[in-house]
Amino acid sequence: NQDINILVLDTEVYSNTGGQASKSTPIGAVAKFAASGKKTMKKDLGRIAMTYGNVYVASIAMGYDKQQVVKAMKEAEEHKGPSLIIAYSTCIAHGARGGLARAQEEMKKAVERGYWINYRFDPRLKEQNKNPFQLDSKEPTQPLQDFLAGEVRYNYLLKTKPEEAKKLQEELEKDLKERFAYYKKLSEQS
């Protein structure tokens, strides 16, 4: 119940160790110690934190919606208690086309294709008999494959082990669709 604010820059790898796979690495992504693609789903840190009920939680991607980022940070600061903001952060280990100079565009692509979900969970809204969960992402409008093909961490495996890559990317897409459906349902509760 301490009034602390935590900002997690989610690069989906252990960036300070040279890009090692972590619990945040999505299934199918190539990283150090996961050269043939990570075989397990990414841990949903925000969903875990929301189960406490008193933690303000937000998932943000600055390249998609800067106003949502500011709103989330303001709400987290105003919340009296623990706050957690998880920010999608592009990393050199992703191997995105155009490099880090195009980080904002990559973030936008990630959200538009359903790879990353923007939301806010504000426990204070429960006191007002309002849904504490606000989904800030829209339904994906573009194919996920458009995003994955632009990053070496996904397309490398397509070149080296195409059958394995296809299987893992199908699992990734299924997981991402299920996550979005879960969050959409959560946002529609009264």
C-alpha positions as CSV (number, residue, x, y, z in Angstrom):
1,N,0.0,0.0,0.0
2,Q,3.0,2.3,-0.4
3,D,2.6,5.3,-2.7
4,I,5.2,4.4,-5.2
5,N,5.3,4.7,-9.0
6,I,7.1,2.1,-11.2
7,L,7.9,2.5,-14.8
8,V,8.8,-0.7,-16.7
9,L,10.5,-0.2,-20.1
10,D,9.5,-3.5,-21.7
11,T,12.0,-4.3,-24.4
12,E,10.8,-8.0,-24.2
13,V,14.4,-9.1,-23.5
14,Y,17.0,-8.6,-20.8
15,S,18.5,-5.6,-22.6
16,N,21.3,-4.9,-20.2
17,T,22.7,-8.4,-20.7
18,G,22.8,-8.2,-24.5
19,G,19.3,-9.3,-25.4
20,Q,18.8,-12.5,-23.5
21,A,15.4,-14.1,-23.5
22,S,13.2,-13.3,-20.5
23,K,9.7,-14.0,-19.2
24,S,8.7,-10.9,-21.2
25,T,10.0,-12.3,-24.5
26,P,7.0,-13.4,-26.7
27,I,6.7,-16.9,-28.1
28,G,8.6,-17.3,-31.3
29,A,11.0,-14.4,-30.8
30,V,14.7,-15.2,-31.3
31,A,17.0,-13.9,-28.5
32,K,20.1,-15.0,-26.7
33,F,19.4,-18.4,-25.2
34,A,16.4,-18.8,-27.5
35,A,18.1,-19.1,-30.8
36,S,15.3,-21.3,-32.2
37,G,12.6,-19.0,-31.0
38,K,11.2,-18.8,-27.4
39,K,8.8,-21.7,-26.8
40,T,6.6,-20.2,-24.1
41,M,4.1,-17.3,-23.9
42,K,5.1,-13.9,-22.6
43,K,4.2,-13.2,-19.0
44,D,1.3,-10.7,-18.7
45,L,2.8,-8.4,-16.0
46,G,-0.1,-5.9,-16.1
47,R,-2.8,-8.6,-15.7
48,I,-0.9,-10.0,-12.7
49,A,-0.6,-6.6,-11.1
50,M,-4.3,-5.8,-11.6
51,T,-5.3,-8.9,-9.5
52,Y,-4.1,-7.1,-6.4
53,G,-7.0,-4.7,-6.9
54,N,-5.3,-1.6,-5.4
55,V,-2.5,-1.1,-8.0
56,Y,-2.9,1.4,-10.7
57,V,-1.7,-0.3,-13.9
58,A,-1.3,1.1,-17.4
59,S,0.2,-0.3,-20.6
60,I,1.4,2.3,-23.0
61,A,3.2,2.7,-26.3
62,M,4.2,6.3,-27.0
63,G,4.4,6.0,-30.7
64,Y,0.8,5.0,-30.9
65,D,-0.8,7.6,-28.6
66,K,1.2,10.2,-26.8
67,Q,-1.9,11.6,-25.1
68,Q,-2.7,8.2,-23.6
69,V,0.9,8.1,-22.2
70,V,0.5,11.5,-20.5
71,K,-3.0,10.6,-19.2
72,A,-1.6,7.3,-17.7
73,M,1.4,9.0,-16.1
74,K,-0.9,11.7,-14.6
75,E,-3.3,9.1,-13.3
76,A,-0.5,7.0,-11.8
77,E,1.0,10.0,-10.1
78,E,-2.4,11.0,-8.6
79,H,-3.1,7.5,-7.4
80,K,-2.4,7.1,-3.7
81,G,-0.8,3.7,-3.6
82,P,1.3,1.5,-5.9
83,S,1.3,2.4,-9.6
84,L,2.8,0.4,-12.5
85,I,3.2,1.7,-16.0
86,I,4.5,-0.8,-18.6
87,A,5.9,0.9,-21.6
88,Y,6.5,-0.9,-24.9
89,S,10.1,0.0,-25.7
90,T,11.8,-0.9,-28.9
91,C,15.3,-2.2,-28.6
92,I,18.2,-2.8,-30.9
93,A,17.8,-6.6,-30.2
94,H,14.4,-6.5,-32.1
95,G,16.3,-5.8,-35.4
96,A,13.6,-3.5,-36.7
97,R,13.9,-2.2,-40.2
98,G,15.1,1.3,-40.1
99,G,16.7,0.8,-36.7
100,L,15.8,2.7,-33.6
101,A,15.4,5.9,-35.5
102,R,11.9,4.5,-36.4
103,A,11.0,3.4,-32.9
104,Q,7.9,5.5,-32.7
105,E,6.6,4.0,-36.0
106,E,7.3,0.5,-34.7
107,M,5.3,1.2,-31.6
108,K,2.4,2.4,-33.7
109,K,2.6,-0.7,-35.9
110,A,2.7,-2.9,-32.8
111,V,-0.5,-1.5,-31.4
112,E,-2.4,-1.3,-34.7
113,R,-1.6,-5.0,-35.4
114,G,-2.6,-6.2,-32.0
115,Y,1.0,-7.0,-30.9
116,W,0.8,-4.5,-28.0
117,I,-2.3,-3.5,-26.1
118,N,-2.7,0.0,-24.5
119,Y,-5.0,0.1,-21.4
120,R,-5.4,1.7,-18.0
121,F,-6.6,0.2,-14.8
122,D,-7.5,2.8,-12.1
123,P,-8.8,1.2,-8.9
124,R,-10.3,4.6,-7.8
125,L,-13.0,4.2,-10.4
126,K,-14.5,1.3,-8.4
127,E,-15.4,3.8,-5.7
128,Q,-17.4,5.7,-8.2
129,N,-19.2,2.5,-9.4
130,K,-17.3,2.7,-12.7
131,N,-15.4,0.1,-14.5
132,P,-11.7,0.5,-13.4
133,F,-10.4,-0.9,-16.7
134,Q,-10.2,1.3,-19.8
135,L,-9.1,-0.3,-23.1
136,D,-7.2,2.4,-25.1
137,S,-6.3,0.2,-28.1
138,K,-8.7,-0.3,-30.9
139,E,-9.3,-3.7,-32.6
140,P,-6.3,-4.6,-34.8
141,T,-6.7,-3.2,-38.3
142,Q,-3.7,-4.7,-40.0
143,P,-2.3,-8.2,-40.2
144,L,0.1,-9.2,-37.4
145,Q,2.4,-10.6,-40.0
146,D,3.1,-7.1,-41.3
147,F,4.7,-6.3,-37.9
148,L,6.5,-9.5,-37.4
149,A,8.1,-9.5,-40.9
150,G,9.7,-6.1,-40.1
151,E,11.8,-7.4,-37.2
152,V,14.8,-9.7,-37.3
153,R,13.8,-11.4,-34.0
154,Y,10.8,-13.0,-35.9
155,N,11.9,-13.2,-39.5
156,Y,15.3,-14.8,-38.8
157,L,13.6,-18.0,-37.7
158,L,11.5,-18.0,-40.9
159,K,14.7,-18.2,-42.9
160,T,16.4,-20.8,-40.8
161,K,13.6,-23.0,-39.5
162,P,10.4,-22.0,-41.5
163,E,8.2,-24.8,-40.2
164,E,9.1,-24.0,-36.5
165,A,8.7,-20.3,-37.2
166,K,5.3,-20.8,-38.7
167,K,4.1,-22.9,-35.8
168,L,5.4,-20.4,-33.2
169,Q,4.0,-17.4,-35.0
170,E,0.6,-19.0,-35.2
171,E,0.7,-19.6,-31.4
172,L,1.8,-16.0,-30.9
173,E,-1.1,-14.7,-33.0
174,K,-3.6,-17.0,-31.1
175,D,-2.2,-15.7,-27.8
176,L,-2.4,-12.1,-28.8
177,K,-6.0,-12.5,-30.0
178,E,-7.0,-14.2,-26.8
179,R,-5.3,-11.4,-24.8
180,F,-7.2,-8.7,-26.7
181,A,-10.5,-10.5,-26.4
182,Y,-9.9,-10.8,-22.6
183,Y,-9.1,-7.1,-22.3
184,K,-12.0,-6.1,-24.5
185,K,-14.4,-8.2,-22.4
186,L,-12.9,-6.7,-19.2
187,S,-13.5,-3.2,-20.6
188,E,-17.2,-3.9,-21.3
189,Q,-18.0,-5.0,-17.7
190,S,-20.2,-2.7,-15.7
